[in-house]
Amino acid sequence: MQWVGRAELVAAVAEAGALGMLTALTQPTPEALAAEIARTREMTDRPFGVNLTILPTITPPPYDEYRQAIVEGGVRIVETAGNLPAEHVEALQPHGVKIVHKCTTVRHALKAQALGVDAVSIDGFECAGHPGEDDVPGLVLIPRAADALTIPFIASGGFGDGRGLAAALALGADGINMGTRFMATVEAPVHDNVKQAVVAGDEHATELILRQLRNTSRVASNAVSREVVARLEAGADFADVRELVAGARGRGVYETGDLDAGIWSVGLVQALVTDVPTVAELVDRIVDDAAGVIAERLSGLLVTEPAGV
């Protein structure tokens, strides 16, 4: 949700009774994150969190300063992603911050659990962004996590309606995490062309880029992502596609609505997205539909013996 997890969307999610996440590194500085936390608090008095992605880079962001902005802003839930969050657990938990670490494999989830995180988000191959390199879909990954973990976990990747929520709960998860589905809402701070592209897209309208570099990312299929795939399949290295995958170009897609301006993340679940509701409408619909699936379809499949038999 880089460039998307901003105050407008996060506050709307919080007001709807779900947990919104500001994306810390969308903000160019820790001071800007502090201002965005304050802006979110002006829109809602309900809990929300901050995503802090740990990037493998030569010049890492000043994570200690971002953490300070989170603590001083009174945020009590942080979602970490990327590398194991050892320093974040050590620095944030003494301040009462709960940490949810996003993982794409059970072995990484077990490492995070051993590290002391409070919960994990287990990300299946269907997801937008980074699905890892093991290519395990949620239908297998979620129950594997349920069997292996002793801490709560959230199912991520491929979720966008009440059927998915009911399925995740049946597979052992404690809830679901959605990115793509929230992009196609009224409050999402992206150009309407992007929202309509998500509605129009199907399960075939994504590309897996950077596979050869073992840094796989699922993004929308467009002129840029197809060029990245073609160059790498022809033997190019990262230097030959660096300019194409630049984050600034992706940000331009969300701001201008030019769908071919750069790469932008979207998951396979776009095939299930058919409208652009308000966040409140979406959350209510998902909860109601999940309850209906559980109460009507699933319970209706049970056969009970008549009394006295």
Buried (B, 14 or more C-beta within 10 A) or exposed (E): BBBBBBBBBBBBBBBBEBBBBBBBBBBEEBEBBBBBBEBBBEBBEBEBBBBBBBEEEEEEBEBEBBBBBBBEBEBBBBBBBEBBBBBBBEBBBEBEBBBBBBBBBBEBBBBBBEBBBBBBBBBBBBBBBBBBEEEBBBEEBBBBBBEBBEBEBBBBBBBBBBBBBBBBBEBBBEBBBBBBBBBBBBBBBBBEBBBBBBEEBEEEBBBBBBBBEEEBBBBBBBEBBEBBBEBBEEEBEEEEBEEBBBEEBBBBBBBEBBBBBBBBBBBBBBBBBEEBBEBBBBBBBBBEBBEBBBEEEEEEEEEEEEEEE
